[in-house]
Amino acid sequence: MPTPPSSPVATPLLHERVNAWYAEAGRQQLPWRAPDCSPWGVFLSEVMSQQTPLARVEPIWREWMERWPTPGALAAAAPGDAVRAWGRLGYPRRALRLHEAATAMVDRHGGEVPGTPAELLALPGVGAYTAAAVSCFAFGIPEVVVDTNVRRVLARAVEGKAFPNLTLNRAEARLAAESMPADRDTANTWNVAVMELGALVCVARGPRCGECPVADLCAWNLDGRPAYDGPPRRGQAWHGTDRQVRGELLRRLRDRHADLPLADLADSGPDAAQVMRCLDSLVADGLVEPLDGDRFRLPA
């Protein structure tokens, strides 16, 4: 039986297997993975898909691309239109950050998505992951792209652990960089392929090792899949939380397409004080505008 890698870096065989698997089994029909997808389409997909299943992202992405096919088209719209079109994707501040980023693209880059990691990172709301992912997937620059799925695959296949750390640390970032293929094209494919493997096969709960193209190379699998022994990994709560109440407040404002009196929002949660706290936080975040007479609307 093959032994796991002797040092904590991905091997060329691991690269070859994962990339070949992606060519056969990856979701390449997703519209933002099409060769003719614009950098703007890739940028939208990366922002929308953070902490959101791709099945929920695709219909909203298509609506946005039809309505705002360029950064300039979105920048010319009202911020409230972006929040309304965001629907129920969650974390609606991303809609405002997209509008701000589109405006910055118009102001600084002639209405185009900038093509370097540094320029991308300078856009409003763009962090290290988004800058790296857009650089790679839109412009073919083999930046190190590290999301939760990538971290989980590398933790298992290379380090022999059931799960990565709760948050990305320097050691994991270094492992991801060291695990990148040397060849540019191979590295760009690896970035999306290893991410896809984590999303479809090497999943957090019930990993499908029988379908994994590198099960015979995986350090965790070869060690008998030892149980996780780190800090508790708790899922995010939803019912009764501020996130749920904020979402309900925004839903009512989106659905009405007009301003609403406070009386129509007051029962958006189980507790009046919580509703007011959440409404205040939405105003502070720029997602809701207060008007005279205790009325509220999405930002104009």
Rosetta blueprint (number, residue, H / E / L):
1 M L
2 P L
3 T L
4 P L
5 P L
6 S L
7 S L
8 P L
9 V L
10 A L
11 T L
12 P H
13 L H
14 L H
15 H H
16 E H
17 R H
18 V H
19 N H
20 A H
21 W H
22 Y H
23 A H
24 E H
25 A H
26 G L
27 R L
28 Q L
29 Q L
30 L L
31 P H
32 W H
33 R H
34 A L
35 P L
36 D L
37 C L
38 S L
39 P H
40 W H
41 G H
42 V H
43 F H
44 L H
45 S H
46 E H
47 V H
48 M H
49 S L
50 Q L
51 Q L
52 T L
53 P L
54 L H
55 A H
56 R H
57 V H
58 E H
59 P H
60 I H
61 W H
62 R H
63 E H
64 W H
65 M H
66 E H
67 R H
68 W L
69 P L
70 T L
71 P H
72 G H
73 A H
74 L H
75 A H
76 A L
77 A L
78 A L
79 P H
80 G H
81 D H
82 A H
83 V H
84 R H
85 A H
86 W H
87 G L
88 R L
89 L L
90 G L
91 Y L
92 P L
93 R H
94 R H
95 A H
96 L H
97 R H
98 L H
99 H H
100 E H
101 A H
102 A H
103 T H
104 A H
105 M H
106 V H
107 D H
108 R H
109 H H
110 G L
111 G L
112 E L
113 V L
114 P L
115 G L
116 T L
117 P H
118 A H
119 E H
120 L H
121 L H
122 A L
123 L L
124 P L
125 G L
126 V L
127 G L
128 A H
129 Y H
130 T H
131 A H
132 A H
133 A H
134 V H
135 S H
136 C H
137 F H
138 A H
139 F H
140 G L
141 I L
142 P L
143 E L
144 V L
145 V L
146 V L
147 D L
148 T H
149 N H
150 V H
151 R H
152 R H
153 V H
154 L H
155 A H
156 R H
157 A H
158 V H
159 E H
160 G L
161 K L
162 A L
163 F L
164 P L
165 N L
166 L L
167 T L
168 L L
169 N L
170 R H
171 A H
172 E H
173 A H
174 R H
175 L H
176 A H
177 A H
178 E H
179 S L
180 M L
181 P L
182 A L
183 D L
184 R H
185 D H
186 T H
187 A H
188 N H
189 T H
190 W H
191 N H
192 V H
193 A H
194 V H
195 M H
196 E H
197 L H
198 G H
199 A H
200 L H
201 V L
202 C L
203 V L
204 A L
205 R L
206 G L
207 P L
208 R L
209 C H
210 G H
211 E H
212 C L
213 P L
214 V L
215 A L
216 D L
217 L L
218 C L
219 A H
220 W H
221 N H
222 L H
223 D L
224 G L
225 R L
226 P L
227 A L
228 Y L
229 D L
230 G L
231 P L
232 P L
233 R L
234 R L
235 G L
236 Q L
237 A L
238 W L
239 H L
240 G L
241 T L
242 D H
243 R H
244 Q H
245 V H
246 R H
247 G H
248 E H
249 L H
250 L H
251 R H
252 R H
253 L H
254 R H
255 D H
256 R H
257 H L
258 A L
259 D L
260 L E
261 P E
262 L H
263 A H
264 D H
265 L L
266 A L
267 D L
268 S L
269 G L
270 P L
271 D L
272 A H
273 A H
274 Q H
275 V H
276 M H
277 R H
278 C H
279 L H
280 D H
281 S H
282 L H
283 V H
284 A H
285 D L
286 G L
287 L L
288 V L
289 E E
290 P E
291 L E
292 D L
293 G L
294 D L
295 R E
296 F E
297 R E
298 L L
299 P L
300 A L
